[in-house]
Amino acid sequence: MAKIRSPNYLKLVIDGKRRITERSLEAFVLGLKLQGVESEYFRNLVRSEEADDSQVRAQSIRRLVELRNESARGWAARGAEIAPV
C-alpha cells in the first residue's frame, strides 16, 4: 500500500510546489478514501494535468468528459438539472 511520508505534502501540492506523480497518485486515492467513480475521476483529473504524453492527456480528458456526462445523466434521472458537456 502506498503511503505519503510527509504530512505537509498535500499542502505543497495545493500550493503548487509539488506535483502528484503516478507514484504518489495511489497514496492520494487511498488517503482521500476515494472509491469507484470518484477514484477514477481523480486519477484521470491528475493524469490530464500531469501527463507529459499528449495522447495520455487527451485520453484522460476524454474519460473525464465521459464520467461527467454519465454523472449528469444519473442526476437528471433523479430530477436534477445538470447539463452534459
C-alpha positions in Angstrom: 0.0 0.0 0.0 1.3 3.4 -1.0 1.8 6.0 1.7 2.6 9.6 1.7 5.5 10.1 4.1 5.2 13.9 4.7 2.1 15.2 6.4 2.8 18.5 4.6 2.8 17.0 1.1 -0.9 17.8 0.4 -0.4 21.4 1.3 2.6 21.6 -1.0 0.5 20.1 -3.8 -2.3 22.6 -3.2 0.2 25.5 -3.2 1.6 24.3 -6.5 5.0 23.5 -5.0 4.8 19.7 -5.6 3.1 17.6 -8.2 1.1 14.4 -7.8 3.1 11.8 -9.6 1.9 8.4 -10.8 3.8 7.0 -7.8 2.0 9.2 -5.3 -1.4 9.1 -7.0 -2.4 5.8 -5.4 -1.4 7.2 -2.0 -3.7 10.2 -2.5 -6.6 8.0 -3.6 -6.2 5.8 -0.5 -5.6 8.8 1.8 -8.7 10.6 0.5 -10.7 7.4 0.7 -11.8 7.6 -2.9 -13.6 4.7 -4.4 -15.3 3.7 -7.6 -16.1 6.6 -9.9 -14.6 9.1 -7.6 -11.2 7.4 -7.7 -11.4 7.0 -11.5 -12.3 10.7 -11.9 -9.5 11.8 -9.6 -6.9 9.6 -11.4 -7.9 11.0 -14.8 -8.0 14.5 -13.5 -4.4 14.2 -12.2 -3.3 12.5 -15.4 -4.9 15.2 -17.6 -2.8 17.8 -15.8 0.4 15.9 -15.2 0.9 13.8 -18.3 3.9 14.5 -20.5 2.4 12.5 -23.3 -0.2 14.4 -25.3 -2.1 11.1 -26.1 -2.3 10.2 -22.4 -3.5 13.7 -21.6 -6.2 13.6 -24.4 -7.3 10.1 -23.3 -7.7 11.3 -19.7 -9.7 14.4 -20.7 -12.0 12.2 -22.9 -12.6 9.9 -19.9 -13.3 12.9 -17.6 -15.9 14.1 -20.1 -17.5 10.6 -20.3 -17.6 10.4 -16.5 -19.1 13.9 -16.2 -21.8 13.0 -18.8 -22.6 9.7 -17.1 -22.9 11.5 -13.8 -25.1 14.2 -15.4 -27.4 11.5 -16.8 -27.7 9.9 -13.4 -28.6 13.2 -11.7 -31.1 14.0 -14.5 -32.8 10.7 -13.9 -33.2 11.8 -10.3 -34.7 15.1 -11.3 -31.7 17.4 -11.0 -30.7 19.8 -13.8 -27.1 19.3 -14.8 -26.2 19.9 -18.5 -23.9 17.3 -20.1 -20.7 18.8 -21.6 
